[in-house]
């Protein structure tokens, strides 16, 4: 018996040596030889199970390591490797328990804590996973992989700045860990630190220059940054390395549309769909490219197909609503327009706990109408405020941009008008938090009012001005305009303050206004807000015209004076 035991030990040692050298066939024959002699040899069962795991024979690995534990359940390595095999076999909950058993047997083992953290993360239990990684790092502060996975769990837990700190630590410990650079870039992007994210993804492209995905990831964060020309270059680099990289084709199409080249965008999306016919995002983006070319019926068909594949695709519903409004189908258009928040197309999205008003009688309940989108949209939607105030049955509270409070109070005296109860900066910080005014029973975003009140063209009865300027300021501006001399006074504005390649076609440039400025008998008055002095001066020189403006008038922030001036034009 003693001789056989010595022989088994020698055979096992030889098998382990083969295993460590990567000679898996010889190692397996050795382990099996030991088990023929002693079927209950726990170490041989365990090591053969590890070899099976390395060979991809997962069920066999779980069985063999389980048999080893039946013979000797107090060995931490057995439990650890069983957990690894179970995780590889998709049995995450059992894997976590196995790793927990390993930790109980060896509480000072940093790798065991790390493995437990990975198992918990696979279950989506990221807070617990962070705790396991933290203990692993307390035991071994230079454990780069633990810092890396701590960062990943923090990212999954939406703690992006903290994730970036952990991933940066991993990167300092292991500069060649490409995944740390990549995931650090992702975490920085999610934290809004886009320039830092771009720098990290550029590093990844230098470490993996032939990796299409690395160039794609760089393109994605450049696109998020609004650096569309650079994003185009990155996506083309990705496609140079892998012409069938459908995500790059799709995103390149989106970038080209942003750059005002919708025909080229269309071709990219069609190529992506040829490679992946069920690619919903590419189908939707093809619709966007067609819509940008005024091919509205084709665009609508794309949106409908995308919704057939993914019924909750809010962006497609929203764009269909815009097409319906364009064609005068207000009932359908306004219904789909309510998907604008889910589509991420407008801000702020205030998650107020009070029930949404859907047009029912108020019956004494207090209704909050809250602002959304830009101030121009806010003023446009305010054309519905007299209707909702006249609805009757309950008081109305209007929350608006603080700059509009005096003008709206004068224009809607039967309502309570006040500045929004959360500022724009706070909305950007906590864009989907509930902001609950305590004194309202119902609430409605201003952009919902047309759906409730004007669902057909016939509902748009002739309406005079709905904004009432300050009479004293109107008189003051009447005098100032009269001092300019006789002639028709005409106010001009030519663009939004937000100009992008995609939107630029909707606006003019002031240097295109020559025919307008040539009309005789007109006194031109500037109504364009924001920084535009250089454009005004250039137009005056080029066309020999005077465009009147006043240094004491802030058209961007002083809406009372802007309204009074406009009322005189």
C-alpha positions as CSV (number, residue, x, y, z in Angstrom):
1,X,0.0,0.0,0.0
2,X,2.8,2.4,0.9
3,X,4.4,1.7,-2.5
4,X,1.2,2.4,-4.4
5,X,0.8,5.7,-2.5
6,X,4.3,6.8,-3.4
7,X,3.7,5.8,-7.0
8,X,0.5,7.9,-7.0
9,X,2.3,10.9,-5.5
10,X,5.0,10.6,-8.2
11,X,2.5,10.2,-11.0
12,X,0.5,13.2,-9.7
13,X,3.6,15.4,-9.5
14,X,4.5,14.5,-13.1
15,X,1.0,15.3,-14.2
16,X,1.1,18.7,-12.4
17,X,4.5,19.4,-14.1
18,X,2.9,18.6,-17.5
19,X,-0.1,20.8,-16.6
20,X,2.0,23.8,-15.6
21,X,4.0,23.4,-18.8
22,X,0.8,23.5,-20.9
23,X,1.0,19.8,-22.0
24,X,-2.6,19.2,-21.2
25,X,-2.9,15.8,-22.9
26,X,0.0,14.3,-20.8
27,X,-1.4,16.0,-17.7
28,X,-4.8,14.5,-18.2
29,X,-3.4,11.0,-18.7
30,X,-1.5,11.3,-15.5
31,X,-4.5,12.5,-13.4
32,X,-6.6,9.7,-14.8
33,X,-3.9,7.2,-14.0
34,X,-3.9,8.4,-10.4
35,X,-7.7,8.1,-10.3
36,X,-7.6,4.6,-11.7
37,X,-5.4,3.6,-8.8
38,X,-7.4,5.7,-6.3
39,X,-10.8,6.9,-7.4
40,X,-11.2,9.0,-4.2
41,X,-8.0,11.0,-4.7
42,X,-9.3,14.5,-4.1
43,X,-6.4,16.4,-5.5
44,X,-6.4,14.4,-8.7
45,X,-10.2,15.0,-9.1
46,X,-9.7,18.7,-8.4
47,X,-6.8,19.1,-10.9
48,X,-8.5,17.1,-13.6
49,X,-11.6,19.3,-13.1
50,X,-9.4,22.4,-13.5
51,X,-7.9,20.9,-16.7
52,X,-11.4,20.2,-18.0
53,X,-12.3,23.9,-17.2
54,X,-9.3,25.1,-19.2
55,X,-10.3,22.8,-22.1
56,X,-13.9,24.1,-22.2
57,X,-15.5,21.0,-20.8
58,X,-17.5,22.9,-18.2
59,X,-20.0,20.3,-17.1
60,X,-17.3,17.8,-16.6
61,X,-15.2,20.4,-14.7
62,X,-18.1,21.1,-12.3
63,X,-18.7,17.4,-11.7
64,X,-15.0,16.6,-11.0
65,X,-14.4,19.5,-8.7
66,X,-17.7,18.7,-6.9
67,X,-16.5,15.1,-6.4
68,X,-13.2,16.5,-5.0
69,X,-15.2,18.5,-2.5
70,X,-17.2,15.5,-1.5
71,X,-14.0,13.9,-0.5
72,X,-12.4,17.0,1.1
73,X,-14.7,20.0,1.5
74,X,-12.3,22.1,3.6
75,X,-9.9,23.2,0.8
76,X,-10.4,26.8,-0.3
77,X,-8.8,26.2,-3.8
78,X,-11.4,23.6,-4.5
79,X,-14.3,26.0,-3.8
80,X,-12.6,28.8,-5.7
81,X,-12.2,26.7,-8.8
82,X,-15.7,25.3,-8.5
83,X,-17.0,28.9,-8.5
84,X,-15.0,29.7,-11.6
85,X,-16.3,26.6,-13.4
86,X,-19.9,27.3,-12.3
87,X,-19.6,30.9,-13.5
88,X,-18.2,29.8,-16.9
89,X,-21.2,27.4,-17.1
90,X,-23.6,30.3,-16.5
91,X,-24.6,29.3,-13.0
92,X,-23.9,32.6,-11.4
93,X,-25.7,32.2,-8.1
94,X,-24.0,28.9,-7.4
95,X,-20.7,30.4,-8.3
96,X,-21.1,33.2,-5.8
97,X,-21.8,30.7,-3.1
98,X,-18.8,28.6,-4.0
99,X,-16.6,31.7,-3.9
100,X,-18.1,32.7,-0.5
101,X,-17.2,29.3,0.9
102,X,-13.6,29.8,-0.3
103,X,-13.5,33.2,1.5
104,X,-14.8,31.6,4.7
105,X,-12.0,29.1,4.5
106,X,-9.3,31.6,3.6
107,X,-10.5,35.1,4.7
108,X,-7.0,36.6,4.1
109,X,-6.9,35.6,0.5
110,X,-7.1,38.7,-1.7
111,X,-7.7,36.7,-4.9
112,X,-10.6,34.8,-3.2
113,X,-12.2,38.2,-2.3
114,X,-11.7,39.4,-5.8
115,X,-13.3,36.2,-7.3
116,X,-16.3,36.7,-5.0
117,X,-16.6,40.3,-6.2
118,X,-16.7,39.1,-9.8
119,X,-19.3,36.5,-9.0
120,X,-21.5,39.1,-7.2
121,X,-21.0,41.6,-10.1
122,X,-22.2,38.9,-12.5
123,X,-25.4,38.7,-10.4
124,X,-25.8,42.5,-10.7
125,X,-25.1,42.9,-6.9
126,X,-22.6,45.7,-7.5
127,X,-22.7,47.2,-4.1
128,X,-21.8,43.9,-2.5
129,X,-19.2,43.4,-5.2
130,X,-17.6,46.7,-4.4
131,X,-17.3,45.6,-0.8
132,X,-15.5,42.4,-1.8
133,X,-13.1,44.2,-4.1
134,X,-12.4,46.8,-1.4
135,X,-11.4,44.0,1.1
136,X,-9.2,42.4,-1.6
137,X,-7.5,45.8,-2.1
138,X,-7.1,46.2,1.7
139,X,-5.3,42.9,1.7
140,X,-3.3,43.6,-1.4
141,X,-3.2,47.3,-2.4
142,X,-1.3,46.7,-5.6
143,X,-3.8,44.3,-7.1
144,X,-4.4,45.9,-10.5
145,X,-7.1,43.5,-11.6
146,X,-9.1,44.2,-8.4
147,X,-8.9,48.0,-9.0
148,X,-10.0,47.3,-12.5
149,X,-13.1,45.3,-11.5
150,X,-13.9,47.7,-8.7
151,X,-14.0,50.4,-11.3
152,X,-16.3,48.3,-13.5
153,X,-18.7,47.7,-10.6
154,X,-18.8,51.3,-9.8
155,X,-19.6,52.1,-13.4
156,X,-22.4,49.5,-13.4
157,X,-23.6,51.2,-10.2
158,X,-23.6,54.6,-12.1
159,X,-20.8,56.0,-9.9
160,X,-18.8,57.1,-12.8
161,X,-16.4,59.5,-11.2
162,X,-15.5,56.9,-8.5
163,X,-15.2,54.3,-11.3
164,X,-12.8,56.5,-13.2
165,X,-10.6,56.9,-10.1
166,X,-10.4,53.1,-9.6
167,X,-9.7,52.4,-13.2
168,X,-7.0,55.1,-13.3
169,X,-5.4,53.4,-10.3
170,X,-5.5,50.0,-12.2
171,X,-3.9,51.7,-15.2
172,X,-1.1,53.1,-13.1
173,X,-0.3,49.7,-11.7
174,X,-0.6,48.0,-15.1
175,X,0.0,50.5,-17.9
176,X,-0.4,47.8,-20.5
177,X,-3.9,46.8,-19.4
178,X,-5.7,48.0,-22.5
179,X,-9.1,47.2,-21.0
180,X,-8.4,49.6,-18.1
181,X,-7.7,52.4,-20.6
182,X,-10.9,51.6,-22.6
183,X,-13.2,51.3,-19.6
184,X,-11.6,54.4,-18.0
185,X,-12.5,56.2,-21.2
186,X,-16.1,54.9,-21.0
187,X,-16.4,55.9,-17.3
188,X,-15.1,59.4,-18.0
189,X,-17.5,59.8,-20.9
190,X,-20.4,58.7,-18.7
191,X,-19.2,61.3,-16.1
192,X,-19.3,64.0,-18.7
193,X,-15.5,64.4,-18.8
194,X,-15.4,64.0,-22.5
195,X,-12.0,65.5,-23.3
196,X,-10.4,63.1,-20.8
197,X,-12.4,60.3,-22.2
198,X,-11.2,61.1,-25.7
199,X,-7.6,61.1,-24.5
200,X,-8.0,57.6,-23.0
201,X,-9.6,56.2,-26.1
202,X,-6.8,57.6,-28.3
203,X,-4.3,55.7,-26.1
204,X,-6.3,52.5,-26.7
205,X,-6.0,53.1,-30.5
206,X,-2.2,53.4,-30.1
207,X,-2.1,50.2,-28.0
208,X,-4.3,48.4,-30.4
209,X,-4.0,50.1,-33.8
210,X,-5.5,47.3,-35.8
211,X,-8.6,46.9,-33.5
212,X,-11.7,48.3,-35.2
213,X,-13.6,48.4,-31.9
214,X,-10.9,50.7,-30.4
215,X,-11.4,53.2,-33.2
216,X,-15.1,52.8,-33.0
217,X,-15.1,53.6,-29.2
218,X,-13.0,56.7,-30.0
219,X,-15.5,57.8,-32.6
220,X,-18.4,57.3,-30.2
221,X,-17.0,59.7,-27.6
222,X,-15.9,62.2,-30.2
223,X,-19.5,62.1,-31.5
224,X,-20.8,62.6,-28.0
225,X,-18.5,65.6,-27.7
226,X,-19.9,67.1,-30.9
227,X,-16.6,66.8,-32.7
228,X,-18.3,65.3,-35.8
229,X,-15.4,65.7,-38.3
230,X,-13.0,63.9,-36.0
231,X,-15.7,61.2,-35.3
232,X,-16.0,60.7,-39.0
233,X,-12.3,60.0,-39.2
234,X,-12.4,57.6,-36.3
235,X,-15.3,55.6,-37.8
236,X,-13.6,55.4,-41.2
237,X,-10.5,54.1,-39.5
238,X,-12.6,51.4,-37.8
239,X,-14.2,50.5,-41.2
240,X,-10.8,50.4,-42.8
241,X,-9.9,47.6,-40.4
242,X,-13.3,45.9,-40.5
243,X,-15.6,46.9,-43.4
244,X,-18.4,44.8,-41.9
245,X,-18.3,46.7,-38.5
246,X,-22.0,47.6,-38.5
247,X,-21.9,49.8,-35.5
248,X,-19.3,52.0,-37.1
249,X,-21.4,52.1,-40.3
250,X,-24.4,53.1,-38.4
251,X,-22.7,55.8,-36.3
252,X,-20.8,57.1,-39.4
253,X,-24.2,57.6,-41.0
254,X,-25.4,59.6,-38.0
255,X,-22.3,61.7,-38.0
256,X,-22.6,62.4,-41.8
257,X,-26.2,63.5,-41.3
258,X,-25.1,65.9,-38.6
259,X,-22.5,67.2,-41.0
260,X,-25.2,68.0,-43.5
261,X,-24.5,65.0,-45.8
262,X,-27.8,63.0,-45.5
263,X,-27.4,61.3,-48.9
264,X,-24.1,59.7,-47.7
265,X,-25.6,58.9,-44.3
266,X,-28.4,57.0,-46.1
267,X,-25.8,54.8,-47.9
268,X,-24.0,54.0,-44.6
269,X,-27.3,52.9,-42.9
270,X,-28.3,50.9,-45.9
271,X,-24.9,49.1,-45.9
272,X,-25.4,48.4,-42.1
273,X,-28.8,46.9,-42.8
274,X,-27.5,44.7,-45.6
275,X,-25.1,43.2,-43.1
276,X,-27.6,43.1,-40.3
277,X,-31.2,43.4,-41.5
278,X,-32.6,43.3,-37.9
279,X,-30.4,46.3,-36.8
280,X,-33.2,48.5,-35.4
281,X,-31.1,51.5,-34.7
282,X,-29.8,51.5,-38.3
283,X,-33.4,51.3,-39.5
284,X,-34.4,54.2,-37.4
285,X,-31.3,56.2,-38.5
286,X,-32.1,55.5,-42.1
287,X,-35.4,57.1,-41.5
288,X,-33.6,60.2,-40.1
289,X,-31.4,60.4,-43.2
290,X,-34.4,60.2,-45.5
291,X,-36.3,62.7,-43.4
292,X,-33.4,65.1,-43.8
293,X,-33.8,64.8,-47.5
294,X,-37.5,65.6,-47.3
295,X,-38.4,62.0,-48.4
296,X,-41.1,61.9,-45.7
297,X,-43.0,58.8,-46.8
298,X,-39.9,56.7,-47.0
299,X,-38.8,58.0,-43.6
300,X,-42.1,57.2,-42.0
301,X,-41.9,53.6,-43.4
302,X,-38.5,53.2,-41.7
303,X,-39.8,54.5,-38.4
304,X,-42.8,52.1,-38.7
305,X,-40.5,49.1,-39.4
306,X,-38.3,50.1,-36.5
307,X,-41.3,50.2,-34.2
308,X,-42.5,46.8,-35.5
309,X,-39.2,45.4,-34.3
310,X,-39.0,47.4,-31.1
311,X,-42.4,48.8,-30.1
312,X,-40.9,50.9,-27.2
313,X,-38.5,52.8,-29.4
314,X,-39.5,56.3,-28.3
315,X,-37.3,58.1,-30.8
316,X,-39.2,56.5,-33.7
317,X,-42.6,57.4,-32.2
318,X,-41.4,61.0,-31.7
319,X,-40.2,61.4,-35.2
320,X,-43.4,59.9,-36.6
321,X,-45.3,62.5,-34.6
322,X,-43.3,65.3,-36.2
323,X,-44.1,63.9,-39.6
324,X,-47.8,63.7,-38.7
325,X,-47.7,67.3,-37.5
326,X,-46.0,68.3,-40.8
327,X,-48.9,66.8,-42.7
328,X,-51.5,68.4,-40.6
329,X,-52.6,65.2,-38.8
330,X,-52.6,66.9,-35.4
331,X,-54.4,64.2,-33.4
332,X,-51.8,61.6,-34.3
333,X,-49.0,64.1,-34.2
334,X,-49.7,65.5,-30.7
335,X,-50.3,62.0,-29.4
336,X,-46.8,60.8,-30.5
337,X,-45.3,64.1,-29.4
338,X,-45.8,63.0,-25.8
339,X,-43.0,60.5,-26.3
340,X,-40.5,63.4,-26.6
341,X,-39.2,63.0,-23.0
342,X,-38.8,59.2,-23.3
343,X,-37.0,59.9,-26.6
344,X,-34.5,62.2,-24.8
345,X,-35.4,65.0,-27.3
346,X,-36.3,67.7,-24.8
347,X,-35.4,68.9,-21.4
348,X,-36.1,69.3,-18.6
349,X,-38.0,66.1,-17.8
350,X,-39.5,66.8,-14.4
351,X,-40.6,63.6,-12.7
352,X,-43.3,65.2,-10.6
353,X,-45.3,62.9,-8.4
354,X,-48.6,64.7,-8.9
355,X,-50.8,63.0,-11.6
356,X,-50.5,64.1,-15.2
357,X,-53.4,66.2,-16.3
358,X,-55.1,64.7,-19.4
359,X,-57.8,67.3,-20.1
360,X,-60.3,66.4,-17.5
361,X,-62.2,69.0,-15.4
362,X,-60.2,70.3,-12.6
363,X,-63.0,70.3,-10.0
364,X,-61.2,72.6,-7.7
365,X,-57.8,70.9,-8.0
366,X,-54.7,73.1,-8.5
367,X,-53.0,72.5,-11.9
368,X,-49.3,73.1,-12.4
369,X,-48.2,73.9,-16.0
370,X,-44.4,73.7,-16.2
371,X,-42.0,74.9,-18.7
372,X,-40.0,72.7,-21.1
373,X,-37.4,73.1,-23.9
374,X,-36.0,76.5,-24.8
375,X,-37.5,79.9,-24.1
376,X,-38.8,80.2,-27.7
377,X,-40.8,77.0,-27.3
378,X,-42.0,78.2,-23.9
379,X,-43.4,81.4,-25.4
380,X,-45.0,79.4,-28.3
381,X,-46.7,76.9,-25.9
382,X,-47.9,79.9,-23.9
383,X,-50.4,80.6,-26.6
384,X,-52.3,77.7,-25.0
385,X,-52.3,79.2,-21.5
386,X,-55.4,81.4,-22.0
387,X,-57.3,78.3,-23.0
388,X,-56.2,76.2,-20.0
389,X,-56.9,79.1,-17.6
390,X,-60.4,79.4,-19.1
391,X,-61.0,75.7,-18.8
392,X,-62.3,76.5,-15.3
393,X,-62.9,74.4,-12.3
394,X,-59.6,75.0,-10.6
395,X,-56.7,77.4,-10.2
396,X,-53.7,77.2,-12.5
397,X,-50.0,77.7,-11.5
398,X,-47.5,78.5,-14.3
399,X,-43.9,77.8,-13.7
400,X,-41.6,79.5,-16.2
401,X,-38.1,80.7,-17.0
402,X,-37.3,83.4,-14.4
403,X,-36.8,85.9,-17.2
404,X,-40.4,85.5,-18.3
405,X,-42.1,86.0,-14.9
406,X,-43.0,89.7,-15.2
407,X,-44.2,89.3,-18.8
408,X,-46.3,86.2,-18.0
409,X,-47.8,87.7,-14.8
410,X,-49.0,90.6,-16.8
411,X,-50.2,88.4,-19.7
412,X,-52.0,85.7,-17.5
413,X,-53.3,87.6,-14.5
414,X,-55.8,84.8,-13.5
415,X,-53.0,82.3,-13.0
416,X,-50.3,82.2,-10.4
417,X,-47.0,82.7,-12.3
418,X,-43.7,82.0,-10.7
419,X,-40.2,81.0,-11.6
420,X,-39.6,77.3,-12.0
421,X,-39.0,75.5,-8.7
422,X,-35.8,74.0,-10.0
423,X,-33.2,75.8,-12.0
424,X,-31.8,74.6,-15.3
425,X,-28.4,73.9,-13.7
426,X,-30.1,71.6,-11.2
427,X,-32.0,69.8,-13.9
428,X,-28.7,69.1,-15.6
429,X,-27.3,67.8,-12.4
430,X,-30.3,65.6,-11.5
431,X,-32.1,65.5,-14.8
432,X,-34.5,62.8,-13.9
433,X,-35.2,63.5,-10.2
434,X,-38.6,64.2,-8.9
435,X,-39.1,68.0,-8.2
436,X,-42.3,68.2,-6.3
437,X,-44.0,71.6,-5.7
438,X,-46.0,71.0,-2.6
439,X,-49.0,73.1,-3.6
440,X,-50.4,71.4,-6.7
441,X,-52.8,68.5,-7.3
442,X,-52.2,67.9,-11.0
443,X,-49.4,68.8,-13.4
444,X,-48.8,69.0,-17.1
445,X,-45.7,70.0,-19.2
446,X,-46.4,73.0,-21.4
447,X,-45.8,70.9,-24.6
448,X,-48.8,68.6,-23.8
449,X,-51.3,71.5,-24.0
450,X,-51.8,71.4,-27.8
451,X,-52.7,67.7,-27.5
452,X,-55.3,68.5,-24.8
453,X,-56.7,71.7,-26.4
454,X,-55.9,71.8,-30.1
455,X,-56.0,68.4,-31.7
456,X,-57.3,69.6,-35.1
457,X,-56.7,72.6,-37.4
458,X,-60.2,73.8,-36.7
459,X,-59.3,74.2,-33.0
460,X,-56.9,77.0,-33.9
461,X,-59.4,79.9,-33.8
462,X,-58.1,83.4,-34.7
463,X,-56.1,84.6,-31.7
464,X,-54.6,88.0,-31.0
465,X,-51.4,88.5,-29.2
466,X,-51.2,86.4,-26.0
467,X,-48.4,88.4,-24.4
468,X,-49.0,91.8,-22.8
469,X,-46.0,94.1,-22.7
470,X,-45.5,96.7,-20.0
471,X,-47.4,99.9,-21.2
472,X,-44.9,102.2,-19.7
473,X,-42.0,100.4,-21.5
474,X,-44.1,100.4,-24.7
475,X,-44.4,104.2,-24.5
476,X,-40.7,104.6,-23.8
477,X,-39.8,102.5,-26.8
478,X,-42.3,104.3,-29.0
479,X,-40.4,107.5,-28.2
480,X,-37.0,106.0,-28.9
481,X,-38.2,104.6,-32.2
482,X,-39.8,107.9,-33.3
483,X,-36.5,109.6,-32.7
484,X,-35.1,107.4,-35.6
485,X,-37.2,109.3,-38.1
486,X,-40.1,108.5,-40.4
487,X,-40.7,105.2,-42.1
488,X,-41.7,101.7,-41.3
489,X,-39.8,100.2,-38.4
490,X,-39.0,96.5,-39.0
491,X,-37.3,94.2,-36.5
492,X,-34.9,91.5,-37.8
493,X,-33.6,88.2,-36.4
494,X,-31.9,85.6,-38.5
495,X,-30.7,82.6,-36.4
496,X,-30.8,80.7,-33.2
497,X,-28.0,80.9,-30.7
498,X,-27.6,77.1,-31.1
499,X,-26.2,76.6,-34.6
500,X,-25.0,73.1,-35.6
501,X,-24.2,71.6,-39.0
502,X,-27.5,69.8,-38.9
503,X,-29.6,73.0,-38.1
504,X,-27.7,75.5,-40.2
505,X,-29.9,75.0,-43.2
506,X,-32.9,76.3,-41.2
507,X,-31.4,79.7,-40.8
508,X,-30.0,82.5,-42.9
509,X,-26.8,84.5,-42.7
510,X,-27.1,88.3,-42.4
511,X,-24.8,88.7,-45.4
512,X,-27.6,87.1,-47.5
513,X,-30.0,89.9,-46.7
514,X,-29.0,92.3,-49.5
515,X,-32.4,92.3,-51.3
516,X,-34.2,92.9,-48.0
517,X,-32.0,95.8,-47.0
518,X,-32.4,97.3,-50.5
519,X,-36.2,97.9,-49.9
520,X,-36.7,101.7,-49.6
521,X,-38.4,103.4,-46.7
522,X,-37.5,100.8,-44.1
523,X,-35.9,101.5,-40.7
524,X,-34.3,98.3,-39.5
525,X,-34.1,97.4,-35.8
526,X,-32.1,94.5,-34.4
527,X,-34.0,91.8,-32.5
528,X,-31.3,89.2,-32.7
529,X,-30.2,88.2,-29.2
530,X,-26.7,87.0,-28.2
531,X,-23.3,88.0,-29.6
532,X,-24.0,89.4,-33.1
533,X,-22.3,92.8,-33.2
534,X,-19.6,91.6,-35.7
535,X,-22.4,90.3,-38.1
536,X,-24.3,93.6,-37.8
537,X,-21.3,95.8,-38.4
538,X,-20.3,93.7,-41.5
539,X,-23.8,93.9,-42.9
540,X,-23.9,97.6,-42.4
541,X,-20.6,98.0,-44.3
542,X,-21.5,95.7,-47.1
543,X,-25.0,96.9,-47.8
544,X,-24.8,100.6,-46.7
545,X,-27.6,100.2,-44.3
546,X,-28.1,101.2,-40.6
547,X,-29.4,98.5,-38.3
548,X,-30.4,100.2,-35.1
549,X,-29.6,98.7,-31.7
550,X,-29.2,100.1,-28.1
551,X,-26.3,99.3,-25.8
552,X,-28.7,99.4,-22.7
553,X,-31.0,96.7,-24.1
554,X,-30.2,93.1,-23.3
555,X,-32.3,91.1,-25.8
556,X,-31.3,87.8,-24.3
557,X,-32.3,88.4,-20.7
558,X,-34.6,91.4,-20.5
559,X,-37.8,90.1,-22.0
560,X,-40.0,92.9,-20.7
561,X,-38.0,95.5,-22.7
562,X,-37.7,93.1,-25.7
563,X,-41.5,92.6,-25.7
564,X,-42.1,96.3,-25.4
565,X,-39.8,97.1,-28.3
566,X,-41.3,94.3,-30.5
567,X,-44.8,95.7,-29.8
568,X,-43.8,98.9,-31.6
569,X,-42.5,97.2,-34.7
